[in-house]
Amino acid sequence: MKIYQVSGLGANANAFRNLRLADGFEQVYIPWLQPEKNETLAHYTERMLENINPTEDFLLMGLSFGGIIVQEMNRFINPKHTILISTVKNREEIPKLFRFSSQINAHKMIPMSFLTSDRTFSYMMMRKLYYTDREKDSIDDIFDFKDAEYLRWSIHKIMNWDHSLQYKEDNLTHIHGTKDIVFPITNIKNAIQIEGGTHIMVMQKPKQVSEKINEILINL
């Protein structure tokens, strides 16, 4: 059975490369698209669905912003199950700072050059945010979709997101790290916890994450 995967903000398929999933499941990555002018999240999600074959059983897996995307996909298709990693399921789980930013549009003041730059300061800040170690955690070939318009659009959608009433949260499993500082565990409800897991635990603790995913898969 195919597991269609959507990665985190600006990240590619390499974010999932260390996962070791049960036999009989094929990982299929769905790449990010360039947003159209004034595009809604729903329309963007519908365009991403072109990569999915809905005539056969399949699963969805989303990491961080990708978790929001696969939940939006549930409005239009019916996966056998949805697996969320290091993400949020509703507006209440989004940090208060993010919600406040959405009210005053503070996030729009972030210079996109900061996120797209390879300069040392930006690089160090990104590593600090994700608790990465230069020697152990190779993220250089993961965050490669750095288009400024894509990033600006995506950040705005994250800050303002709330799950649609067109689907329920009863056909999904949420896996979350206890040291995630992007989406703190204190805001997260009904999730399988990975002790010491950061926002990129899928890369740093792939064994533990894979074990939890496989427990889900063998029980489908």
BAMARBA-695385 format. One record per residue: chain; residue number from 1; x, y, z of N, C-alpha, C, O in turn. Coordinates in Angstrom, 1 decimal. Layout:
A_NUM_X_Y_Z_X_Y_Z_X_Y_Z_X_Y_Z
...
//
This chain:
A_1_0.8_-1.2_0.0_0.0_0.0_0.0_0.9_1.3_0.0_1.9_1.3_0.7
A_2_0.5_2.2_-0.7_1.3_3.5_-0.8_1.0_4.4_0.3_-0.2_4.6_0.8
A_3_2.1_5.0_0.8_1.9_6.0_1.8_2.4_7.3_1.2_3.6_7.5_1.0
A_4_1.5_8.2_0.9_1.8_9.5_0.3_2.3_10.5_1.4_1.6_10.7_2.4
A_5_3.5_11.0_1.2_4.1_11.8_2.2_4.3_13.3_1.8_4.7_13.5_0.6
A_6_4.0_14.2_2.7_4.2_15.6_2.5_5.1_16.1_3.6_4.8_15.9_4.8
A_7_6.2_16.7_3.2_7.3_17.1_4.2_7.0_18.4_4.8_5.9_19.0_4.6
A_8_7.9_18.9_5.7_7.8_20.2_6.3_8.1_21.4_5.4_8.4_21.2_4.3
A_9_7.9_22.5_6.0_8.1_23.8_5.3_9.4_23.8_4.6_10.5_23.8_5.2
A_10_9.4_23.9_3.2_10.6_24.0_2.5_11.4_22.7_2.4_12.5_22.7_1.7
A_11_11.0_21.7_3.0_11.8_20.4_3.0_11.3_19.5_1.9_10.3_19.6_1.3
A_12_12.3_18.6_1.6_12.0_17.6_0.5_11.9_16.2_1.0_11.7_16.0_2.2
A_13_11.9_15.2_0.1_11.7_13.8_0.5_12.8_13.3_1.5_12.5_12.3_2.2
A_14_13.9_13.9_1.5_15.0_13.4_2.4_14.7_13.5_3.8_15.3_12.8_4.7
A_15_13.6_14.3_4.2_13.2_14.3_5.6_12.7_12.9_6.1_12.8_12.7_7.3
A_16_12.3_12.1_5.1_11.7_10.8_5.5_12.7_9.7_5.2_12.4_8.5_5.4
A_17_13.9_10.0_4.8_14.8_8.9_4.3_15.3_7.9_5.3_15.6_6.8_5.0
A_18_15.3_8.3_6.6_15.7_7.4_7.7_14.7_6.5_8.3_15.0_5.7_9.1
A_19_13.4_6.7_7.8_12.4_5.8_8.3_12.5_4.4_7.7_12.9_4.2_6.6
A_20_12.2_3.4_8.6_12.2_2.0_8.1_10.9_1.4_8.4_10.6_1.0_9.6
A_21_10.0_1.4_7.4_8.7_1.0_7.6_8.4_-0.5_7.2_9.2_-1.1_6.5
A_22_7.3_-1.0_7.7_7.0_-2.4_7.5_6.9_-2.8_6.0_6.6_-2.0_5.2
A_23_7.2_-4.0_5.7_7.1_-4.5_4.4_5.6_-4.4_3.8_4.7_-4.5_4.6
A_24_5.5_-4.1_2.6_4.2_-4.0_1.9_3.7_-2.6_1.8_2.6_-2.3_1.3
A_25_4.6_-1.6_2.3_4.2_-0.2_2.3_5.2_0.5_1.5_6.4_0.4_1.7
A_26_4.8_1.3_0.5_5.7_2.1_-0.4_5.5_3.6_-0.1_4.4_4.1_-0.1
A_27_6.7_4.2_0.2_6.7_5.6_0.5_6.7_6.4_-0.8_7.6_6.2_-1.6
A_28_5.7_7.3_-1.0_5.6_8.1_-2.2_5.6_9.6_-1.8_4.7_10.0_-1.1
A_29_6.6_10.3_-2.2_6.7_11.7_-1.8_6.0_12.6_-2.7_6.0_12.5_-4.0
A_30_5.2_13.6_-2.2_4.5_14.6_-3.0_5.3_15.9_-2.8_5.3_16.5_-1.7
A_31_5.8_16.4_-3.9_6.6_17.6_-3.8_5.8_18.9_-3.6_4.6_18.9_-4.0
A_32_6.4_19.9_-3.1_5.8_21.2_-2.9_5.6_21.9_-4.3_6.3_21.7_-5.2
A_33_4.5_22.6_-4.4_4.2_23.4_-5.6_4.4_24.9_-5.3_4.4_25.3_-4.2
A_34_4.6_25.6_-6.4_4.7_27.1_-6.3_3.2_27.6_-6.1_2.4_27.3_-7.0
A_35_2.9_28.3_-5.1_1.6_28.9_-4.9_1.2_29.8_-6.1_2.0_30.6_-6.6
A_36_-0.1_29.8_-6.4_-0.6_30.8_-7.4_-0.9_32.1_-6.7_-1.0_32.1_-5.4
A_37_-1.1_33.1_-7.4_-1.4_34.4_-6.8_-2.7_34.3_-6.0_-3.7_33.9_-6.5
A_38_-2.7_34.7_-4.7_-3.9_34.7_-3.8_-4.5_33.4_-3.7_-5.7_33.3_-3.5
A_39_-3.8_32.3_-3.8_-4.3_31.0_-3.8_-4.7_30.6_-2.4_-4.0_30.9_-1.4
A_40_-5.9_29.9_-2.2_-6.3_29.4_-0.9_-5.6_28.1_-0.6_-5.1_27.5_-1.5
A_41_-5.6_27.8_0.6_-5.0_26.5_1.0_-5.7_25.4_0.5_-5.1_24.4_0.1
A_42_-7.0_25.5_0.4_-7.9_24.4_-0.1_-7.5_24.1_-1.6_-7.4_23.0_-2.0
A_43_-7.4_25.2_-2.4_-7.1_25.0_-3.8_-5.7_24.5_-4.0_-5.5_23.7_-4.9
A_44_-4.8_25.0_-3.2_-3.4_24.5_-3.3_-3.4_23.0_-3.0_-2.7_22.2_-3.7
A_45_-4.1_22.6_-2.0_-4.2_21.1_-1.6_-4.8_20.3_-2.7_-4.3_19.2_-3.0
A_46_-5.8_20.8_-3.3_-6.4_20.1_-4.5_-5.4_19.9_-5.6_-5.4_18.8_-6.2
A_47_-4.6_20.8_-5.8_-3.6_20.7_-6.9_-2.6_19.6_-6.5_-2.1_18.8_-7.4
A_48_-2.2_19.5_-5.2_-1.3_18.4_-4.8_-1.9_17.0_-4.9_-1.2_16.1_-5.0
A_49_-3.2_17.0_-4.9_-3.9_15.7_-5.0_-3.7_15.0_-6.4_-4.0_13.8_-6.5
A_50_-3.2_15.7_-7.3_-3.0_15.2_-8.7_-2.0_14.1_-8.6_-1.8_13.3_-9.5
A_51_-1.2_14.0_-7.5_-0.2_13.0_-7.4_-0.7_11.7_-6.8_0.0_10.7_-6.6
A_52_-1.9_11.7_-6.3_-2.5_10.5_-5.6_-3.5_9.8_-6.5_-4.3_10.3_-7.2
A_53_-3.4_8.4_-6.4_-4.3_7.6_-7.1_-5.4_7.2_-6.1_-5.2_6.3_-5.2
A_54_-6.6_7.7_-6.2_-7.6_7.5_-5.2_-8.4_6.2_-5.4_-9.3_5.9_-4.7
A_55_-8.1_5.5_-6.5_-8.9_4.3_-6.8_-8.4_3.0_-6.1_-8.9_2.0_-6.2
A_56_-7.3_3.2_-5.3_-6.7_2.1_-4.5_-6.5_2.6_-3.1_-6.5_3.8_-2.8
A_57_-6.4_1.6_-2.2_-6.2_2.0_-0.8_-4.9_2.7_-0.6_-3.9_2.3_-1.3
A_58_-4.8_3.7_0.2_-3.6_4.5_0.4_-3.7_5.1_1.8_-4.7_5.2_2.4
A_59_-2.5_5.6_2.2_-2.4_6.3_3.5_-1.8_7.7_3.2_-1.1_7.9_2.2
A_60_-2.0_8.6_4.1_-1.3_9.9_4.1_-0.4_10.1_5.3_-0.7_9.6_6.4
A_61_0.7_10.7_5.1_1.7_11.0_6.2_2.1_12.5_6.0_2.6_12.8_4.9
A_62_2.0_13.3_7.0_2.4_14.7_6.9_3.3_15.1_8.0_3.1_14.7_9.2
A_63_4.4_15.8_7.7_5.4_16.3_8.7_5.2_17.8_8.8_5.4_18.5_7.8
A_64_5.0_18.3_10.0_4.9_19.8_10.3_3.9_20.4_9.4_2.7_20.1_9.4
A_65_4.3_21.4_8.5_3.3_22.0_7.6_2.7_20.9_6.7_1.5_21.1_6.3
A_66_3.4_19.9_6.4_2.9_18.8_5.6_1.7_18.1_6.3_0.8_17.6_5.7
A_67_1.8_18.1_7.6_0.7_17.6_8.4_-0.6_18.4_8.2_-1.7_17.8_8.2
A_68_-0.5_19.7_8.2_-1.6_20.5_7.9_-2.2_20.2_6.5_-3.4_20.1_6.3
A_69_-1.3_20.1_5.5_-1.7_19.8_4.2_-2.5_18.5_4.1_-3.5_18.4_3.4
A_70_-1.9_17.4_4.7_-2.6_16.1_4.5_-4.0_16.1_5.2_-4.9_15.4_4.8
A_71_-4.1_16.9_6.3_-5.4_17.0_6.9_-6.4_17.8_6.0_-7.6_17.4_5.9
A_72_-5.9_18.8_5.3_-6.7_19.4_4.3_-7.1_18.5_3.2_-8.2_18.6_2.6
A_73_-6.2_17.6_2.8_-6.5_16.6_1.8_-7.7_15.7_2.2_-8.5_15.2_1.3
A_74_-7.9_15.5_3.5_-9.0_14.7_3.9_-10.4_15.3_3.6_-11.4_14.6_3.7
A_75_-10.4_16.5_3.2_-11.6_17.2_2.8_-12.1_16.6_1.4_-13.3_16.7_1.1
A_76_-11.2_16.1_0.7_-11.5_15.8_-0.7_-11.3_14.3_-1.0_-11.9_13.8_-2.0
A_77_-10.5_13.6_-0.2_-10.3_12.1_-0.5_-10.4_11.4_0.8_-10.5_11.9_1.9
A_78_-10.4_10.0_0.7_-10.6_9.2_1.9_-9.5_8.2_2.0_-9.6_7.0_1.6
A_79_-8.4_8.6_2.7_-7.3_7.7_2.9_-7.7_6.6_4.0_-8.6_6.8_4.7
A_80_-7.0_5.5_3.9_-7.3_4.5_4.9_-6.9_4.9_6.3_-7.6_4.5_7.3
A_81_-5.9_5.8_6.4_-5.5_6.4_7.6_-4.6_7.5_7.3_-3.9_7.6_6.3
A_82_-4.5_8.5_8.3_-3.6_9.6_8.2_-2.7_9.6_9.4_-3.1_9.6_10.5
A_83_-1.4_9.8_9.1_-0.4_9.8_10.1_0.3_11.2_10.2_0.8_11.7_9.2
A_84_0.2_11.8_11.3_0.7_13.2_11.5_2.0_13.1_12.4_2.0_12.4_13.4
A_85_3.0_13.9_12.0_4.3_13.9_12.7_4.7_15.4_12.9_4.7_16.2_12.0
A_86_4.9_15.7_14.2_5.4_17.1_14.6_4.6_18.2_13.9_5.1_19.1_13.3
A_87_3.3_18.1_14.2_2.4_19.1_13.6_1.2_19.4_14.5_1.3_19.1_15.7
A_88_0.2_20.1_14.1_-1.0_20.4_14.9_-2.2_19.9_14.2_-2.3_19.8_13.0
A_89_-3.3_19.7_15.0_-4.5_19.2_14.5_-5.7_20.2_14.4_-6.7_20.0_13.8
A_90_-5.5_21.3_15.1_-6.5_22.3_15.2_-5.9_23.6_15.7_-4.7_23.7_16.0
A_91_-6.7_24.7_15.7_-6.1_26.0_16.1_-5.7_26.1_17.5_-4.8_26.8_17.9
A_92_-6.3_25.3_18.4_-6.0_25.3_19.8_-4.6_24.8_20.0_-3.9_25.1_21.0
A_93_-4.1_24.0_19.1_-2.7_23.4_19.3_-1.6_24.3_18.7_-0.4_24.1_18.9
A_94_-2.0_25.3_18.0_-1.1_26.3_17.4_-0.6_27.2_18.6_-1.5_27.7_19.3
A_95_0.7_27.5_18.7_1.1_28.3_19.8_0.5_29.7_19.8_0.1_30.2_18.8
A_96_0.3_30.2_21.0_-0.4_31.5_21.2_0.3_32.6_20.4_-0.3_33.5_19.9
A_97_1.6_32.5_20.4_2.4_33.6_19.7_2.0_33.6_18.2_1.9_34.6_17.6
A_98_1.9_32.4_17.6_1.5_32.3_16.2_0.1_32.9_16.0_-0.2_33.6_15.0
A_99_-0.8_32.5_16.9_-2.2_33.0_16.8_-2.2_34.5_16.9_-3.0_35.2_16.3
A_100_-1.4_35.1_17.9_-1.4_36.5_18.0_-0.8_37.2_16.7_-1.3_38.2_16.3
A_101_0.2_36.5_16.2_0.8_37.1_14.9_-0.2_37.1_13.8_-0.2_38.1_13.0
A_102_-1.1_36.1_13.8_-2.1_36.1_12.7_-3.1_37.3_12.8_-3.6_37.7_11.8
A_103_-3.2_37.8_14.1_-4.2_38.9_14.3_-3.6_40.2_13.9_-4.3_41.1_13.4
A_104_-2.3_40.4_14.0_-1.6_41.7_13.7_-0.7_41.6_12.5_0.0_42.5_12.1
A_105_-0.6_40.3_11.9_0.2_40.1_10.7_1.7_40.4_11.0_2.4_40.9_10.1
A_106_2.1_40.1_12.2_3.5_40.3_12.6_4.5_39.4_11.8_5.6_39.8_11.5
A_107_4.0_38.2_11.4_4.8_37.3_10.6_5.2_37.9_9.2_6.2_37.5_8.6
A_108_4.4_38.8_8.8_4.7_39.4_7.4_5.9_40.4_7.5_6.4_40.8_6.4
A_109_6.3_40.7_8.7_7.5_41.5_8.8_8.8_40.8_8.8_9.9_41.4_8.8
A_110_8.7_39.4_8.8_9.9_38.6_8.7_10.5_38.7_7.3_9.8_38.4_6.4
A_111_11.7_39.2_7.2_12.3_39.3_5.8_12.6_37.8_5.3_13.3_37.1_6.0
A_112_12.0_37.5_4.1_12.2_36.2_3.6_13.7_35.9_3.3_14.1_34.7_3.2
A_113_14.5_37.0_3.1_15.9_36.8_2.9_16.6_36.1_4.1_17.6_35.4_3.9
A_114_16.0_36.2_5.3_16.6_35.6_6.4_16.4_34.0_6.3_17.3_33.3_6.7
A_115_15.3_33.6_5.8_15.0_32.2_5.6_15.6_31.6_4.4_15.9_30.4_4.4
A_116_15.9_32.4_3.4_16.5_31.8_2.2_18.0_32.0_2.1_18.6_31.4_1.2
A_117_18.5_32.7_3.1_20.0_33.0_3.0_20.8_31.8_3.6_20.3_31.0_4.4
A_118_22.0_31.7_3.0_22.9_30.7_3.5_24.0_31.3_4.4_25.0_30.7_4.7
A_119_23.7_32.6_4.7_24.7_33.3_5.6_24.8_32.6_7.0_23.8_32.0_7.4
A_120_25.9_32.8_7.6_26.2_32.1_8.9_25.2_32.3_9.9_24.7_31.4_10.6
A_121_24.7_33.6_10.1_23.8_33.9_11.2_22.5_33.2_11.0_21.9_32.5_11.9
A_122_21.9_33.3_9.8_20.7_32.6_9.5_20.8_31.1_9.7_19.9_30.5_10.2
A_123_21.9_30.6_9.2_22.2_29.1_9.3_22.2_28.7_10.8_21.6_27.7_11.1
A_124_22.9_29.5_11.6_23.0_29.1_13.0_21.6_29.2_13.7_21.3_28.4_14.6
A_125_20.8_30.2_13.4_19.5_30.3_14.0_18.6_29.2_13.6_17.8_28.7_14.5
A_126_18.6_28.7_12.4_17.8_27.6_11.9_18.2_26.3_12.7_17.4_25.6_13.1
A_127_19.5_26.1_12.9_20.0_25.0_13.6_19.6_25.0_15.0_19.2_24.0_15.6
A_128_19.6_26.2_15.6_19.2_26.4_17.0_17.7_26.1_17.2_17.3_25.4_18.1
A_129_16.9_26.5_16.2_15.5_26.3_16.3_15.1_24.8_16.3_14.2_24.4_17.0
A_130_15.9_24.1_15.5_15.6_22.6_15.3_16.4_21.7_16.2_16.4_20.5_16.0
A_131_17.2_22.3_17.1_18.1_21.5_18.0_19.0_20.6_17.1_19.0_19.4_17.4
A_132_19.7_21.1_16.2_20.5_20.3_15.3_22.0_20.4_15.7_22.4_21.4_16.2
A_133_22.7_19.3_15.4_24.1_19.2_15.6_24.8_19.1_14.3_24.5_18.1_13.5
A_134_25.7_20.0_13.9_26.3_20.0_12.6_27.0_18.7_12.3_26.9_18.2_11.2
A_135_27.5_18.0_13.3_28.3_16.8_13.1_27.3_15.6_12.9_27.6_14.6_12.2
A_136_26.2_15.6_13.6_25.3_14.5_13.6_24.1_14.6_12.7_23.6_13.6_12.1
A_137_23.5_15.8_12.5_22.3_16.0_11.8_22.5_16.8_10.5_22.7_18.0_10.5
A_138_22.5_16.1_9.4_22.7_16.7_8.1_21.3_17.2_7.6_20.5_16.4_7.2
A_139_21.1_18.5_7.6_19.9_19.1_7.1_20.1_19.9_5.9_19.2_20.5_5.3
A_140_21.4_20.0_5.4_21.7_20.8_4.3_21.0_20.4_3.0_20.7_21.3_2.2
A_141_20.7_19.1_2.8_20.1_18.6_1.6_18.6_18.4_1.8_18.0_17.7_1.0
A_142_18.1_18.9_2.9_16.7_18.6_3.2_15.8_19.9_2.9_14.8_19.8_2.2
A_143_16.3_21.0_3.4_15.6_22.3_3.2_16.1_23.0_1.9_16.9_23.8_2.0
A_144_15.5_22.6_0.8_16.0_23.1_-0.4_14.9_23.9_-1.2_15.3_24.5_-2.3
A_145_13.7_24.0_-0.8_12.7_24.8_-1.5_12.6_26.1_-0.8_11.8_26.3_0.2
A_146_13.4_27.1_-1.2_13.5_28.3_-0.5_13.0_29.5_-1.2_13.4_30.7_-1.0
A_147_12.0_29.3_-2.2_11.5_30.4_-2.9_10.8_31.3_-1.9_10.0_30.9_-1.1
A_148_11.0_32.6_-2.0_10.5_33.6_-1.1_9.0_33.7_-1.1_8.4_33.8_0.0
A_149_8.4_33.6_-2.3_6.9_33.7_-2.3_6.3_32.5_-1.7_5.2_32.6_-1.1
A_150_6.8_31.3_-2.0_6.3_30.1_-1.4_6.4_30.2_0.2_5.4_29.8_0.9
A_151_7.5_30.6_0.7_7.7_30.7_2.1_6.8_31.7_2.8_6.2_31.5_3.8
A_152_6.6_32.9_2.1_5.7_33.9_2.6_4.3_33.4_2.7_3.6_33.6_3.7
A_153_3.9_32.8_1.6_2.5_32.2_1.5_2.3_31.1_2.5_1.3_31.1_3.2
A_154_3.3_30.2_2.7_3.1_29.1_3.6_3.1_29.5_5.1_2.2_29.1_5.8
A_155_3.9_30.5_5.4_3.9_30.9_6.8_2.6_31.6_7.1_2.1_31.4_8.2
A_156_2.1_32.4_6.2_0.8_33.0_6.4_-0.3_32.0_6.6_-1.2_32.1_7.5
A_157_-0.3_30.9_5.8_-1.3_29.9_6.0_-1.2_29.1_7.3_-2.2_28.8_7.9
A_158_0.0_28.9_7.7_0.2_28.2_9.0_-0.3_29.0_10.2_-1.0_28.5_11.0
A_159_0.0_30.3_10.2_-0.4_31.2_11.2_-1.9_31.3_11.3_-2.5_31.5_12.4
A_160_-2.6_31.2_10.2_-4.1_31.4_10.2_-4.9_30.1_10.1_-6.1_30.2_9.9
A_161_-4.2_29.0_10.1_-4.9_27.7_9.9_-5.8_27.3_11.0_-5.5_27.4_12.2
A_162_-7.0_26.7_10.6_-7.8_25.9_11.5_-8.4_24.8_10.7_-8.7_25.0_9.5
A_163_-8.5_23.6_11.3_-9.0_22.5_10.5_-10.4_22.7_10.1_-11.3_23.3_10.8
A_164_-10.7_22.2_8.9_-12.1_22.3_8.3_-13.1_21.4_9.0_-12.7_20.3_9.5
A_165_-14.3_21.9_9.1_-15.4_21.1_9.7_-15.8_20.0_8.8_-16.7_19.2_9.1
A_166_-15.3_19.9_7.6_-15.7_19.0_6.6_-15.0_17.6_6.8_-15.3_16.6_6.1
A_167_-14.2_17.5_7.8_-13.6_16.2_8.2_-13.4_16.1_9.7_-13.4_17.2_10.4
A_168_-13.3_14.9_10.2_-13.2_14.7_11.6_-11.8_14.2_12.0_-11.1_13.7_11.1
A_169_-11.4_14.4_13.2_-10.1_14.0_13.7_-10.1_12.5_14.2_-9.3_12.2_15.1
A_170_-10.9_11.6_13.6_-11.0_10.3_14.2_-10.4_9.2_13.3_-10.4_8.0_13.6
A_171_-9.8_9.6_12.2_-9.1_8.7_11.3_-7.6_9.0_11.1_-7.1_8.9_10.0
A_172_-7.0_9.4_12.2_-5.6_9.8_12.2_-4.9_9.5_13.4_-5.5_9.3_14.5
A_173_-3.6_9.4_13.3_-2.7_9.2_14.5_-1.7_10.3_14.5_-1.0_10.6_13.5
A_174_-1.5_10.9_15.6_-0.5_12.0_15.8_0.7_11.5_16.6_0.5_11.0_17.7
A_175_1.9_11.7_16.1_3.1_11.4_16.8_3.9_12.7_17.0_4.1_13.5_16.1
A_176_4.3_12.9_18.2_4.9_14.3_18.6_6.0_14.1_19.6_6.0_13.3_20.5
A_177_7.0_15.0_19.4_8.2_15.0_20.3_8.0_15.8_21.6_7.3_16.9_21.5
A_178_8.5_15.4_22.7_8.4_16.2_23.9_9.2_17.4_24.0_9.1_18.3_24.9
A_179_10.2_17.5_23.0_11.1_18.7_23.0_10.9_19.5_21.7_11.8_20.3_21.3
A_180_9.7_19.4_21.2_9.4_20.2_20.0_9.1_21.7_20.4_8.2_21.9_21.2
A_181_10.0_22.6_20.0_9.8_24.0_20.4_9.0_24.8_19.3_8.7_26.0_19.6
A_182_8.8_24.2_18.2_7.9_24.9_17.1_6.5_24.8_17.5_5.7_25.7_17.6
A_183_6.1_23.5_17.8_4.7_23.2_18.3_4.9_22.5_19.6_4.9_21.3_19.6
A_184_5.0_23.2_20.7_5.2_22.6_22.0_4.2_21.5_22.4_3.0_21.7_22.2
A_185_4.7_20.5_23.1_3.9_19.4_23.5_2.8_19.8_24.4_1.8_19.1_24.5
A_186_3.0_20.9_25.2_2.0_21.3_26.2_0.7_21.7_25.5_-0.3_21.7_26.2
A_187_0.8_22.0_24.2_-0.5_22.4_23.5_-1.1_21.2_22.8_-2.2_21.3_22.3
A_188_-0.4_20.1_22.7_-0.8_19.0_21.9_-1.7_18.0_22.6_-1.3_17.6_23.7
A_189_-2.8_17.6_22.1_-3.7_16.6_22.7_-3.7_15.3_21.9_-3.5_15.4_20.7
A_190_-3.9_14.2_22.6_-4.2_12.9_21.9_-3.1_12.6_20.9_-3.3_12.3_19.8
A_191_-1.8_12.6_21.4_-0.7_12.3_20.5_0.2_11.2_21.2_0.3_11.2_22.4
A_192_0.8_10.4_20.4_1.8_9.4_20.8_3.1_10.2_21.0_3.5_10.9_20.1
A_193_3.7_10.2_22.2_4.8_11.1_22.5_6.1_10.3_22.3_6.3_9.1_22.7
A_194_7.1_11.0_21.7_8.5_10.5_21.6_9.3_11.3_22.5_9.5_12.5_22.4
A_195_9.8_10.6_23.6_10.6_11.3_24.6_11.9_11.9_24.0_12.7_11.2_23.4
A_196_12.0_13.2_24.2_13.2_13.9_23.7_13.2_14.3_22.3_14.1_14.8_21.7
A_197_12.0_14.0_21.6_11.9_14.3_20.2_11.8_15.7_19.9_11.0_16.4_20.6
A_198_12.5_16.3_19.0_12.4_17.7_18.6_11.5_17.8_17.4_10.8_16.8_17.0
A_199_11.5_19.0_16.8_10.6_19.2_15.6_11.0_18.3_14.4_10.2_18.0_13.5
A_200_12.3_17.9_14.4_12.8_17.1_13.3_13.2_15.7_13.8_14.2_15.2_13.4
A_201_12.4_15.2_14.8_12.7_13.9_15.3_12.6_12.8_14.3_13.2_11.7_14.4
A_202_11.9_13.0_13.2_11.8_12.0_12.1_13.2_11.8_11.5_13.4_10.7_10.9
A_203_14.1_12.7_11.6_15.5_12.6_11.2_16.4_12.2_12.3_17.4_11.5_12.1
A_204_16.2_12.7_13.5_17.1_12.5_14.6_16.8_11.3_15.4_17.7_10.6_16.0
A_205_15.5_10.8_15.4_15.1_9.6_16.2_14.3_8.7_15.2_13.1_8.4_15.6
A_206_14.8_8.4_14.1_14.0_7.6_13.1_13.6_6.2_13.6_12.6_5.7_13.2
A_207_14.4_5.6_14.4_14.1_4.3_14.9_12.8_4.3_15.8_11.9_3.5_15.6
A_208_12.8_5.3_16.7_11.6_5.4_17.6_10.4_5.8_16.8_9.3_5.2_17.0
A_209_10.5_6.7_15.9_9.4_7.2_15.1_8.9_6.0_14.2_7.7_5.8_14.1
A_210_9.8_5.3_13.6_9.5_4.2_12.7_8.7_3.1_13.5_7.7_2.5_13.0
A_211_9.1_2.8_14.7_8.5_1.8_15.5_7.0_2.2_15.8_6.1_1.3_15.7
A_212_6.8_3.5_16.1_5.4_3.9_16.3_4.6_3.9_15.1_3.4_3.5_15.1
A_213_5.2_4.2_13.9_4.4_4.2_12.7_4.1_2.7_12.3_3.0_2.4_11.9
A_214_5.1_1.8_12.5_4.8_0.4_12.2_3.7_-0.2_13.0_3.0_-1.1_12.6
A_215_3.6_0.2_14.3_2.6_-0.3_15.1_1.2_0.1_14.6_0.2_-0.6_14.7
A_216_1.1_1.3_14.0_-0.1_1.7_13.3_-0.4_0.9_12.1_-1.5_0.4_11.9
A_217_0.7_0.7_11.3_0.5_0.1_10.0_0.1_-1.4_10.1_-0.8_-1.9_9.4
A_218_0.7_-2.1_11.1_0.3_-3.5_11.2_-1.1_-3.8_11.7_-1.6_-4.9_11.7
A_219_-1.7_-2.7_12.3_-3.0_-2.8_12.8_-4.1_-2.3_11.9_-5.3_-2.3_12.3
A_220_-3.7_-1.9_10.7_-4.7_-1.4_9.8_-5.6_-2.5_9.2_-6.5_-2.3_8.4
//
